[in-house]
Amino acid sequence: MTLFRRGRASLEDTERQLDAVTDEEARLKELLGAVRSREKLTKEFPHRHDETSAPLTRLADSLEEIERSKEFETKRKVVKLLVSDIHVKTSDAGTKQASVSITYSFDPIPRPVNVESSSPRDR
């Protein structure tokens, strides 16, 4: 700005520099938001670890029994404990396919899984 006021920079050059500063500010704000999100997750980790380790340990101790079990209700309870959300998106591009996103109760990041439908009624 000082160079513009002193007549050493044109209005176009000064506006270009101001636009570059505005763009850089937007990028830095975006990066700051990402850093703050990671910081929040890092601070929450010890608490979440303590909160989740006991139920997972109990589940691991009884896993063989659950796998041998023919009881659907027991298996449903395990899935309900481990999974907080499931989204299924289907597409019919020649062969029917489904894209499944699973959000685990102990993991805030959805995990996409691609599977092909094998159900006879989907063919």
N, C-alpha and C positions, 0 to 999 in steps of 0.2 A: 504494500500500500504506500509505503514511503516513497518508493521509486516512481509510482504513478503520480503522487503529489508533486514530486520534484521534476516531473516531465521526462523521466528516464525510462519509463515503461508505458506502452500504449494501453488503451482501455481494453483492447482485445486480449493482450498478454495478461493483464491483471485479472480479467474475468476467467481466463483459462486456468490461471493459478488458483483462483478461488474455487472453481469447479473441482479441481484436483484435490484441494483441501477438503471439500465437502464429501467427495467420494472416499477419501482416506478415512474421514471421520465415520462414515457409515460402515466401512470394513472393520474398523477398530471396535465400534460398538457391537458388531456381530461377533467378533472374536472374544470380546469381553463377556458377552452373554454365554458363549460356549465355555469359557474358563469358569465362570460362576456356576454353571450347571455341573461341571466336573468337580468343582470344589464342594458343592453341596453333596454330591454322591460320595465323595471321599470322606466327608465329615459324618455322613450317615452310615458308612460301612461298618464301623465297630458295633454300633447299636443293632443294625440289621443282622450282623453275624451272630451276636449273642441271642437275638430274638428268634433266629431260624435254626440254629445248630441243635437245640434240644429236640424239637419235633422231628427234624431230619434224622437225628441219631436214633430215636425211638423207631422211626419208620425203617431205617436200615436194619435194625436188630430183628424186625419182624418181616423183612422182605421175602425170605424163602417161604414162610408160611402163607403170606399173601399170594405169592405166585402159584403155590400148589392149590390154593383155595379155588373152588369153583363158584364161590359166592360173588355174584355180580355187584351186589351192594357194597361189599368190602372194597372191591377194586374201584368202584365209583367214588367212594370216600377218599381213597388215595389220590385219584386224579383230581378231585375237588380240592384237596389239600395242596397239591403241587401246581395246579394250573389255575390262573385267575381269569384268563380270557382266551377264546379260540375264535378266529375269523376264517371262514372258508369262502373263497372266491372261485367260481367255476368258469370255464371257457370251453367253447365248442369249436375249436379250430381243426377240423378233420377228425381228431380223436378227442374225446372228452377228457379234460384235465382239470385238476383243482389245485389252487394255491392256498396253502394253509399257513396262517400266522398264529403262533402260540405265544402267549405272554405267561411266563411262569410266575408263580406267586413270589418267588425269591429272586426274580430277575426283572428289572424294569424295562429291559429292551426286548421287543417282540422278535421272535425267531421265525423267519419265513421258511417253509418246507414245501417243496414241490412234489406232488404225488400224482400218479395217474389213477383214474377211477377204474376199479376192477369189478364194480357192481354190474351184474347182467342187465339190470333195468336201465343203466346209463348208456348202454351200447346202442 
